[in-house]
Amino acid sequence: MGRVRTWLARNRERLAVWILVVVLLAVAGFLLYFGTPFHGSDVSVQAVQEDDRIELERMNGDYLLRPANADSTTGLVFYPGARVHPDAYLSSLSPLVTEANVTVVVVKMPLNLAVFEQGAASRVIETHDVQQWYVGGHSLGGAMACRYAEKNPGRVSGVVLFGSYCDRSIAETDLRVLSVTGADDTVLDRQTYDRNRANLPADATVRELPGVNHTQFGSYTGQRGDRPSGTSYEVAHRRLANVTVPWFREASESGADQGVSRETDSHSTVSPTSANTMRLRTP
C-alpha cells in the first residue's frame, strides 16, 4: 500500500494529465456521436418539399409544416428520437397536414437529444397562432414530450407517442393520448413499455401497427438494434396515417381546446390493464 501511495505521489501530475485526456476524448466522442444525427432520406424530404398542399419552412433548425390551402386550428409539436434529425419525420407526419389540416412543428433538439430541451414546446406554442396544441414525439422524444405535458397540462390538449411511453403519470389528467407502436420494433423496451402503460389515461387510444419497426416512424435507417420489417417505408407511413389522421380529425371536431368532455370510443381504446394492444389490418 505504501508503494502505491509513493508512486501516486511521484506521478500525480502525469496521472492528472492522462485523466484529463481521457475525459476530453470521452466528451469529444459524445459530441461527435450525438452531433451526427440520422437524417431522413433525400427522396422523403424532396417529396414533402414538392407537395404543393404543404407550406414547409425551416426556422432556427425547427421544421414547420402547415396546410397551404386550408385553415389550421390544431397543432402538433413533435420531439424527435435520440440522435434523429427533424427532417426524418417530414414524410411520416405530412399526412396530418394534408389530410387533417394540422400544423406540425418538428423541433431541433440540442445535440439531437430531447432530454436537453424538454420545454421546447413552450417556445413553439408562444410563437404560432394555433388554437389547440398537442405535444408528441418518437422514442426518447415521446417520453420527453410526455414529461412536458405532465408539467404543463393546461397548455396542451393531448400527447402523441410513437414507439415510446410516458415515464411520468398523466393518468389523472384530461389529456387525450394516442400511443402507437410497431409490431416489428426491436428497439422499444417492451417490458418498460408495459410497465409504464398505467401512466396513460384509461381512455388512451393504443395501437400496434403490423410490419412496422422503430425507424419507420420516420424515414431514416441505420439505428442500432432495429431489424428490417419487410414493409416499405411508404406502406408503414400509410398505416401510421390511418391511425393518426382520424384521431386528429376527431380532436378537431370534439373541440377539446374549449374544455368539452371527451367521449370514450370503445372501438379505439384499451383499458390500462389489458395485456395486449390492438393490431390494425394491413392496408
PyMOL commands that set and color helices and strands:
alter all, ss='L'
color gray80, all
select helices_A, chain A and resi 2-10+12-34+42-49+86-100+110-112+114-116+120-127+140-151+190-195+197-199+215-217+233-254+256-258
alter helices_A, ss='H'
color red, helices_A
select strands_A, chain A and resi 54-59+62-67+74-79+102-106+132-138+158-162+176-182+205-209+278-279
alter strands_A, ss='S'
color yellow, strands_A
deselect
rebuild
show_as cartoon
